[in-house]
C-alpha cells in the first residue's frame, strides 16, 4: 500500500481510526512481550523500522553486507520474503527464483550474496549458519520475535519521521514509538532531518545520519525527459530524486508497495515514453518485479546509502562482531 495523506494529519478520520490503532498496538505489544526467541552461534544484526512503507532499510542492509565482507566476514541476509509464495527456509537463487517466489527485496539482496527467505526467521538464520554464514543480517525484523538479536538498528526517513505518531490504521506506526525505541540499540536517519529526530531521540541510542544517493551511472538522466514509475511506500520520494538529478519528469505512475506488474501496466508506460520521446525509469527494487524482456526496455536508477560519518557504522560493526 501507499502511505495515505491523512497519516500526516490529526483530522477527523485519524481520530475515528485511533481506537483501532490502539488495539493493533496492544496486540503487537503483547506478542512482543510473550514471544520465545531462539539463539544462534553467530552475531545477529537486525535492521527494521517503526513505520510501514519505505524508509531505506534495503540500501542500509546492502551497505552493511558490503562492510561485513570488507571486515572478512561471510554475511547472510535473512528476511521473510514479503510478496513471495515460498515459506522457506530457502537460499535464494537469482537464476531460479522470481519475485513471485521470494519477493523483490530477497532477489535484490541475493545479487550481493547469501540470502535466505523464511517465514520464521530463526529457521532461516540457522540454515544460513549451517551454510557457512559468520554473521546474520535481518531485513525488516524489528517486530520479529523468533530470533535473539545482538544489535537492533532502526532506519527512519528524516523527512517524514514517525508521521502523525498514530498506530495503524490511524497512522504509519507499527507499534508505540517509545516501546520500539526501547528495544533498539541505534538509529539511522536518512535524508533531511525535518522532524528534528536527532535532538528528540533517547541519548542512549547510537545515531548515524546519511542519505540515499544515485549511483554515478545516473548522470545520463540529467536533462533527459523521463516517464517514472514505482511501486513503493512513498513513490513520490523516487520521483523527487529523479528531479533532483536533473531529469525532466514528464509523467509519473505511482503503484502500491510491492505491486506485481501486469504486462498491460508496463506496456502502457513504454508506449507513453515512446510517444513523449522520454526514457522509462524505475527503481532497482521495482525492476526485480519485471520480466527480463521488460527489464531490458527500462532504465533502472540504482541508489546507495552514504553516511555523513561512515566511521560510526564501522565502529558499530566492530563492537558487535567482537562481542561474541
Secondary structure as GFF3:
##gff-version 3
##sequence-region A 1 324
A	DSSP	three_ten_helix	5	8	.	.	.	ID=ss1
A	DSSP	alpha_helix	12	34	.	.	.	ID=ss2
A	DSSP	beta_strand	43	48	.	.	.	ID=ss3
A	DSSP	alpha_helix	57	70	.	.	.	ID=ss4
A	DSSP	beta_strand	75	79	.	.	.	ID=ss5
A	DSSP	beta_strand	88	91	.	.	.	ID=ss6
A	DSSP	alpha_helix	99	102	.	.	.	ID=ss7
A	DSSP	alpha_helix	104	110	.	.	.	ID=ss8
A	DSSP	beta_strand	115	118	.	.	.	ID=ss9
A	DSSP	alpha_helix	121	130	.	.	.	ID=ss10
A	DSSP	beta_strand	135	139	.	.	.	ID=ss11
A	DSSP	beta_strand	151	157	.	.	.	ID=ss12
A	DSSP	alpha_helix	177	182	.	.	.	ID=ss13
A	DSSP	beta_strand	186	190	.	.	.	ID=ss14
A	DSSP	three_ten_helix	197	199	.	.	.	ID=ss15
A	DSSP	beta_strand	206	214	.	.	.	ID=ss16
A	DSSP	three_ten_helix	216	221	.	.	.	ID=ss17
A	DSSP	beta_strand	225	231	.	.	.	ID=ss18
A	DSSP	alpha_helix	235	244	.	.	.	ID=ss19
A	DSSP	beta_strand	248	255	.	.	.	ID=ss20
A	DSSP	alpha_helix	263	275	.	.	.	ID=ss21
A	DSSP	beta_strand	279	283	.	.	.	ID=ss22
A	DSSP	alpha_helix	284	287	.	.	.	ID=ss23
A	DSSP	alpha_helix	292	295	.	.	.	ID=ss24
A	DSSP	beta_strand	299	301	.	.	.	ID=ss25
A	DSSP	beta_strand	303	307	.	.	.	ID=ss26
A	DSSP	alpha_helix	310	322	.	.	.	ID=ss27
###
